[in-house]
Amino acid sequence: MHRSRRFTKVATALLLSVIAFVFAFPLFYLIATSLKTKADLFAPVPSLFPPDPTFAPYASVLVTRGFGGLLLNSIIVGLSATIIAICVAFAICYPITRLPASPRLRAFVLNWALSLRFLPPVAVVIPYFAVIQTIGLYNQLPALILVYTIFNLPLAIWMLRGFLDEIPIEIEEAALVDGASRWYAFRTILLPLSRTGILAVVIIVFAFDWAEFLFAFILTATPQAMTFPVGVQGLVTQFEIIWNDMAAGGVIAILVPLSLMLIARRHVMTGLTFGVIREK
Amino acid sequence: MSIAPARPIRIGGRIRTAWKARSRQERLVYQLLLPVFGTVFVLATIPFVLAIIRAVTSDSRGFVGFENFARALSNPLLYEAIKQTAIYAAIALPIEILGGLGIALLVHRTIRSNILRAAIYIAAMIPIVIPQIAVGVVFRLVYLPDYGILNVLLGQTGPNQPLWLSSPPLAMIATASVDIWQWTPFVYLVMFAGFQTVPSESVEAAQVDGATTWTQFRHIELPYLRPLLLLVLFFRIADVIRVFDHVYILTGGGPGTTTEFLSLYIYRIGFQFSDLPQASALAVMVMVAMTVFYTVVSRFLPADRG
């Protein structure tokens, strides 16, 4: 009995290690490649550990190829779209969580938001493409900010609604009974209490904006408005042979959402499942 | 604004002021909600309306009825794209769901250390939060001929090496494997969270009764997981329709059209053939299909619906 349990334990540990290896190895090879010199790329057998590791590919991507500008575009678009989305989400969530909104209205708003999640971006971008060209926003950052705001709003609404539902309404009601205005109660009670929630929503929505590719790919044409993922795609298709630069681009694209998600790790699952899974 | 009754003198008056206060709050709901939600609703609905208009008109001839829909539906490549998407889903989804469930069961049963569990939680999050484009880059470095690490590890770097990204059955396996790599951890995380919701009393009772590992899973734990399995399935189906980024980077839909999944197909019709009317007809059909799909599945989603 004891022996067989020990065997199961070892077998499980072994199995989980193999799985972990399969999942981790591609990322390891990406990082290894991003640290290689040009000469290393043409070694007859690609090495797993760069013989003389260098950050030159990162400099080459960000400076020589001018991807620093794309990084800036991604940050501008992501920050703007996130800030607008959180404000709009608050304006929508406040009445449905803090005021006696009818359950049907509440369900309608939430359902409508979630249904947007089921629309494939390619179907949405086709009509937007025509509008954005017509109103002269093609290849402009505001077009991306607009589209990102709308299509990450459902996530912001669902996450924020979950956080607001957890804050007891009684504290605000007490203030209102004492004669405080609704705006005052919002500003001094609800807003400070939902700080953690707001931060989590901001981080996760920003990470989603950051990772978005298809909208940016179709709605931009030049580095003036391109985002970082579009640039990385260009590295792959145009400079096939320069794997170290391509890998460095990939690492940079990964680092931003990865570090953000590590900060907001307790809320990632809530975001990905629209609040169905709640981590404690 | 105070919700205390203004003049609580007579009973009737109090009821009336209470009712007035209530209706004022309900009015406030609409006053706050309508401008913002209305604007967003219109902005998000516009593409749908415009896609319909675009799909039933032609630049030169005005209203053309269902001509673009007929053209879209008579294109054999559409059915090819649907078939490829279905094959992709048939490869990736069962492995993701059964794999994720299996790993969750394994970790739940054998790993007791909270630190180890937390470490696995964070590790499982990594593939999910990586941008799809970067995932494409990662797997180019895995599957490329000559430089790709897979063939190097397999010792297959010669002229007869397997061409993972440019020979028909392999390209499908390569693109689907990326999906599996990225989303099995997601299923794992959802299922692992599900296992934590199973009340320990039921599990203990079953163990006292001498239930085997399998019966315990099948009769005690699975009922708690079923709604989550449905949720995962719905989300993953919606995601398979969206698959674009990593396939665009890995194969571009090729070789030929063997990995040209639905989103890539619509993209090609709209932006490579510049046939926006036909692409709009496809977009309308996909949006309608997904809305119907959502309406049906939303009844089964375990979330509290408002």
Interface residues (C-beta under 8 A of the other chain):
Chain A: T8 K9 T12 L15 L16 I19 A20 V22 F23 A24 F25 P26 L27 Y29 L30 T33 L41 V45 P46 L48 V88 A91 I92 Y94 P95 I96 L99 P100 A101 S102 P103 R104 L105 R106 A107 F108 V109 L110 N111 W112 L114 S115 L116 R117 F118 L119 P120 P121 V122 A123 V124 I126 P127 Y128 F129 A130 V131 L146 I150 F151 L153 E173 L176 V177 G179 S181 R182 A207 W210 A211 F213 L214 I218 P229 V232 Q233 V236 T237 W243 M246 A247 G249 G250 V251 A253 I254 P257 L258 M261 L262 R265 V268 M269 L272 T273 F274 G275 V276 I277 E279
Chain B: M1 S2 I3 A4 R22 Q25 E26 L28 V29 Y30 L32 L33 V36 F37 V40 F41 L43 A44 I46 P47 F48 L50 A51 R54 I103 L106 V107 T110 Y121 I122 A123 M125 I126 P127 I128 V129 I130 P131 Q132 I133 A134 G136 V137 V138 F139 R140 L141 V142 Y147 I149 V152 T157 W181 P185 F186 L189 V190 A193 L228 L231 F235 A238 I241 R242 F244 D245 Y248 I249 G252 L262 S263 I266 Y267 G270 F271 L276 A279 S280 L282 A283 V284 V286 M287 M290 T291 F293 Y294 T295 S298 L301 P302 A303 R305 G306
